[in-house]
């Protein structure tokens, strides 16, 4: 090996050793010929514990038992299964702990032999972060679905991005028939209202759209009245990019309110009718009372007249009796 080749080899070795990802070079029998510090740290080995050993000691059992056969099959057939293709596998640390890695393998043909270079990237933190994100997303979806209201997320074109289970239940559409469909095209019965809502995205959001009610028609054709509460969604540039809308089905409430109004109207009509009837009855009683008072007055007058006539008759009878007595006396007594 000349000086230039030695320099290139030293440069290559320096690059391999300083790489942040693990790098392992094996021969065609799977024997480790070179391993960098990052790989040693990754698997918790010293380099002296790995050099000259088979690479399968860094694999979990299922792949370790078959790795040598994989190499033989490739060398005999030339059919590549993982060479040149990065994929996710599991590595095994010195203590036996299995952890996820992304493995990329390349083949290098030297003068009289073949070596394979594996670049290993630890996915442990990424997996933890992904799992934490997935968990948070599941929680958010759970809360989203537990909400006892229609909850819809629209983009700035009115396209449905998310809808919760309650929304699917009330609207009667499967999720796949709602996602990426335009909300106004599906549910804006009142074209005037639909157009005014669309203006939110072209003329800016304002508080008039925080609360409003509108009528929707479900997939089954049922009319639904929904009371909406809306909040704008902005991007980092403070541009309106969508709306999150929470709607309560108030159809039954409005039906009850309308029924109460009808009953109140009917009750008022009945009260007015009974009031009129009562007024008529009172007026009749007043008329009868007046008539009775008139009759009583006439009767009292007649009674007074009768009393006067009776007194006159009595006086007349007394006078008559006195006259008769005097006349009888005179007739019995001779004239002197």
ChimeraX attribute file (.defattr): number of C-alpha atoms within 10 A of each C-alpha:
attribute: neighborCount
match mode: 1-to-1
recipient: residues
	/A:1	7
	/A:2	6
	/A:3	8
	/A:4	9
	/A:5	10
	/A:6	11
	/A:7	12
	/A:8	11
	/A:9	13
	/A:10	12
	/A:11	12
	/A:12	12
	/A:13	15
	/A:14	12
	/A:15	12
	/A:16	21
	/A:17	18
	/A:18	14
	/A:19	15
	/A:20	14
	/A:21	17
	/A:22	23
	/A:23	24
	/A:24	23
	/A:25	23
	/A:26	22
	/A:27	20
	/A:28	16
	/A:29	15
	/A:30	19
	/A:31	18
	/A:32	22
	/A:33	18
	/A:34	18
	/A:35	23
	/A:36	21
	/A:37	19
	/A:38	20
	/A:39	23
	/A:40	20
	/A:41	13
	/A:42	19
	/A:43	20
	/A:44	13
	/A:45	16
	/A:46	14
	/A:47	16
	/A:48	10
	/A:49	10
	/A:50	18
	/A:51	17
	/A:52	15
	/A:53	15
	/A:54	18
	/A:55	21
	/A:56	19
	/A:57	16
	/A:58	20
	/A:59	19
	/A:60	18
	/A:61	13
	/A:62	8
	/A:63	15
	/A:64	17
	/A:65	13
	/A:66	11
	/A:67	18
	/A:68	17
	/A:69	12
	/A:70	15
	/A:71	18
	/A:72	14
	/A:73	13
	/A:74	15
	/A:75	13
	/A:76	9
	/A:77	9
	/A:78	10
	/A:79	10
	/A:80	13
	/A:81	9
	/A:82	14
	/A:83	17
	/A:84	12
	/A:85	11
	/A:86	15
	/A:87	12
	/A:88	14
	/A:89	16
	/A:90	18
	/A:91	25
	/A:92	21
	/A:93	19
	/A:94	15
	/A:95	9
	/A:96	13
	/A:97	11
	/A:98	16
	/A:99	18
	/A:100	18
	/A:101	21
	/A:102	16
	/A:103	22
	/A:104	18
	/A:105	18
	/A:106	15
	/A:107	16
	/A:108	11
	/A:109	9
	/A:110	8
	/A:111	5
	/A:112	5
	/A:113	9
	/A:114	14
	/A:115	19
	/A:116	19
	/A:117	20
	/A:118	20
	/A:119	19
	/A:120	24
	/A:121	19
	/A:122	20
	/A:123	16
	/A:124	12
	/A:125	10
	/A:126	12
	/A:127	14
	/A:128	11
	/A:129	12
	/A:130	12
	/A:131	12
	/A:132	12
	/A:133	12
	/A:134	12
	/A:135	12
	/A:136	12
	/A:137	13
	/A:138	12
	/A:139	12
	/A:140	12
	/A:141	14
	/A:142	13
	/A:143	12
	/A:144	20
	/A:145	18
	/A:146	12
	/A:147	15
	/A:148	16
	/A:149	21
	/A:150	24
	/A:151	23
	/A:152	21
	/A:153	22
	/A:154	23
	/A:155	19
	/A:156	18
	/A:157	14
	/A:158	21
	/A:159	18
	/A:160	20
	/A:161	18
	/A:162	17
	/A:163	20
	/A:164	21
	/A:165	20
	/A:166	19
	/A:167	24
	/A:168	20
	/A:169	13
	/A:170	16
	/A:171	21
	/A:172	16
	/A:173	14
	/A:174	13
	/A:175	15
	/A:176	9
	/A:177	10
	/A:178	18
	/A:179	17
	/A:180	15
	/A:181	15
	/A:182	17
	/A:183	20
	/A:184	19
	/A:185	12
	/A:186	13
	/A:187	17
	/A:188	18
	/A:189	14
	/A:190	13
	/A:191	12
	/A:192	10
	/A:193	13
	/A:194	16
	/A:195	12
	/A:196	12
	/A:197	16
	/A:198	16
	/A:199	12
	/A:200	19
	/A:201	19
	/A:202	11
	/A:203	8
	/A:204	11
	/A:205	18
	/A:206	10
	/A:207	9
	/A:208	9
	/A:209	16
	/A:210	13
	/A:211	14
	/A:212	12
	/A:213	15
	/A:214	16
	/A:215	17
	/A:216	19
	/A:217	16
	/A:218	17
	/A:219	14
	/A:220	9
	/A:221	10
	/A:222	12
	/A:223	13
	/A:224	17
	/A:225	20
	/A:226	20
	/A:227	18
	/A:228	19
	/A:229	16
	/A:230	19
	/A:231	17
	/A:232	22
	/A:233	17
	/A:234	13
	/A:235	9
	/A:236	6
	/A:237	6
	/A:238	8
	/A:239	13
	/A:240	18
	/A:241	15
	/A:242	23
	/A:243	22
	/A:244	17
	/A:245	19
	/A:246	20
	/A:247	22
	/A:248	18
	/A:249	20
	/A:250	15
	/A:251	15
	/A:252	11
	/A:253	11
	/A:254	13
	/A:255	12
	/A:256	12
	/A:257	12
	/A:258	12
	/A:259	12
	/A:260	12
	/A:261	12
	/A:262	12
	/A:263	12
	/A:264	12
	/A:265	12
	/A:266	12
	/A:267	12
	/A:268	12
	/A:269	12
	/A:270	12
	/A:271	12
	/A:272	12
	/A:273	12
	/A:274	12
	/A:275	12
	/A:276	12
	/A:277	12
	/A:278	12
	/A:279	12
	/A:280	12
	/A:281	12
	/A:282	12
	/A:283	12
	/A:284	12
	/A:285	12
	/A:286	12
	/A:287	12
	/A:288	12
	/A:289	12
	/A:290	12
	/A:291	12
	/A:292	12
	/A:293	12
	/A:294	12
	/A:295	12
	/A:296	12
	/A:297	12
	/A:298	12
	/A:299	12
	/A:300	12
	/A:301	12
	/A:302	12
	/A:303	12
	/A:304	12
	/A:305	12
	/A:306	12
	/A:307	12
	/A:308	12
	/A:309	12
	/A:310	12
	/A:311	12
	/A:312	12
	/A:313	12
	/A:314	12
	/A:315	12
	/A:316	12
	/A:317	12
	/A:318	12
	/A:319	12
	/A:320	12
	/A:321	12
	/A:322	12
	/A:323	12
	/A:324	12
	/A:325	12
	/A:326	12
	/A:327	11
	/A:328	11
	/A:329	11
	/A:330	11
	/A:331	10
	/A:332	9
	/A:333	8
	/A:334	7
	/A:335	6
	/A:336	3
